[in-house]
Amino acid sequence: MIDNATVQTISRTSLHRELIDRIQTLIISGVLVPGTKVPEKDLCAQLGVSRTPLREALKVVASDGLVRLEPNRGAWVTLVTISEVEEVFPILGALEALAGELACQHIQDDEINAVRALHDTMVDSYENRDLQQYFAINQQIHQAILLASRNETLKTSCQALSLRMQRARYLANMSDERWSAAVEEHEKILQFLVARDGKRLGKTLRKHMKAKQVSVVQWLK
């Protein structure tokens, strides 16, 4: 049973997209626990929707690899495995590196200023030990760099893989040492982005993703 305080009733007109976003968020944040069955009846009641749109949304979430659909058994939240992490993260690192290189070719000053503002807020979250806000802003920074690449194919591919790994990064215990190192890595990311140094930004993003991979694998063991 899901705590009613955790889930808010949907009010937006784009029901299908909103349902997908809500389910993804519940999985990424760990409200829907890996290896457990999706409580469709409870979600319908708490989100204020019927079974049909919920199941249509679950089909999309299943295509992203966050749930699996079993005949006559419903939807189940997929487990995060070491083999999946070790398979996906290197690809994600390569895509993020490419996004960084392309972003340095296309990014505008106002976009850099926006990333700088996000970075400053993220550092405040780190200093306040607000991990939830830190993760949210961290994702916005990576998304901003991806958008600045001006490459829709790259954006689509990177977002799909990132979604699969977000919940592992969110749920993995982050040590103070790793958290500090991650902030230092983001300092370099901002530095190279401002300098429009695509080569070094790409290299830094690849190392950043490798460090995340190591952290997640250690948590899974």
N, C-alpha and C positions, 0 to 999 in steps of 0.2 A: 504494500500500500504506500502511495506517495503522499508526503505531507502536503496539504492544500496550500501551505504558505510558499511552497517551492514553485508552483505552477500557476501562472496567471491566465485568465480567460482571454481568448483571442478576440480582438476587435477590429483588426485591419481587414480591408476588403480583399486583399490578395491572400485568400485562405490557403491555397495549395502551397505557395512559397513560404508563408508564415508557419505552416505546420512543419514543413521540412526543416526550417531554421530552428524551431522549438525542439524538435526531436533530436537534431544534431547537437544542440546546446545541452540538452539533458544527458546525452551520452558522453559528450566531451567532458562535462563537469563531474561525471561520475554519479549523477542522480539515478540514472539507469545503469545498473552495475553490469560489467562484462560477465557474460556467461549466464545471465538471467533472462527470463521471458519478458517481453515488453507487455506491460499491463494495459492492454488496449481499452478495456472497459473503464478503468480508472482514468486513463488519459482522456478518453472521450468526455467523461463527466466533468473533469477539471478544466479542460480546454474549451468545453462548450461546443463540441462537434459530434457528428455521427461517425459510425464505423467506416462508411465508404470513403470519405476524404482522408481519414486517418490512414487507411490501408493503402490508398494511392500514394500518400506521402511516404509511407514505409517502403514502398517499392523503389522510390528514388533513393532513400537512405540506404537500402540494401545494395543498390548499384554502386554506392560510394564505399561499400565494404564495412559499414558500421553495424549493420544487422544482417542476419540471414533469415530467409523465409523458408519455413518447413511446412509441407503439406499437412493439413489437419492439426498442426501444432503451433501455428502462429509465427510471430517474429521473435527472434532471440538476439540479444546484444552480443556481438562477436568478441572473442577474447583477443587481447593484444599479446602476440607471441614474439619471442626473441628473433626467430627466423624472419618474421615479417619486418621487424624493426631493422634488422641487418640487411634486408633486401631493399627496403624502401628509402631509408635515410641517405644512402650514397647517391641514389637517383635524385632525391629531393635536393641534396647538396649541390649536385651538378646543375640542376635547373635554377636554383637560387643564385648560384655563381654567374650563370649566363644572364639572369635577370639584372644582376648588379652591373655587369659589363654594359649591357644595353641601356640601362637606366642612366649611366654616366654620359651616354651619347645624346640622350633625349630630354633629360630632366630639366625643368625650368626653375628659375630662382624661387618662385613662390612655392613650388613643391618642396624644394630643399628647406625652405623656412618652415613649412608645415611639418616635415620630418624632424627638424631640430626642436620644434615645440613639443612634439610627441616624445622625443628622447628626454627632454628636460622633465616632463611629467612622469615618464617611466622611472627616471632616477629618483624622483620624489617618492614614488611608490616603493622603490627598493629601500630607501632610507627609512620609510615608515613601516617597512615589512608588510606591505599590503600585497600579498602574492597574487590574489585574484585580479586586482587592477593592473599589476605588473604584467601578467600574462596577456590581458586584453590589449594593453597598449603595445606590447611587444609584437603581437599579431598585426596591429595596425601599421607599425613601422615596416614590417616585412611586406605587407600588402601594398603599401605606398611605393616601395621600391619596385615591386612586381608590376604595378600599374604604370610606373614611369618607364618601363621597358618598351612600352608601346607595341607589345606583341601579344595578340589575343590567343594564339595557339599555345604559347609558353604560359600565359596566365591560366588558361583552362587546365593544362596538365599539372602545373605546380599547385594550384588550389585543390585539385582532387587528391593528390598525394599528401598535401599538408593537412587536409581534413582528417585523413586516416591516422596521422601521427599526433595531431593536437591533443587527443585525449590521453595518449601515453605521456606526453610532456606535462600535461596538466596534473595527472594523477601521480606521476613519479615524485618521490620525495627529493626536493632540491636542497642540498647541503648549503651552509653559509659560504663555504669555499667555492662551490660551483656557481652559486648565485652571484658572488662577487666577480668571478671570472667572466660570467655572461655579460655583466654590465660593462666590464672593461672591453670585451669584444664589441659591444655595441658602440662604445666610444670610438673605436677604430672604424667601425662601419660608417658612422656619421662623418668622421674625419675624411675618409676616402671618397665618400659621396659628395661632400662639399668641394673637395679638390677635383671632382670628376675623374678620379683615377680608377678606371674600370678594371684594370688588371689586378691591382691590389685589393679593390673592393670584392671582386669575384673570389680571389684567394681567401680573403677573410671570411666571407659568407660560407664558403665550403668548409673551412676549419670550424666555424661556429656550429654548423649542422653536425659535423663529426663529433664535436664535444657533446652535443645534445644526445646523439646516438649512444655514446658511451654511458652517459648518465641514465638514460632510460633502460639500457641493457642491465646495468648494475641493479636498478630497482626491480627488474623482472626476475632476476636470479634468486 
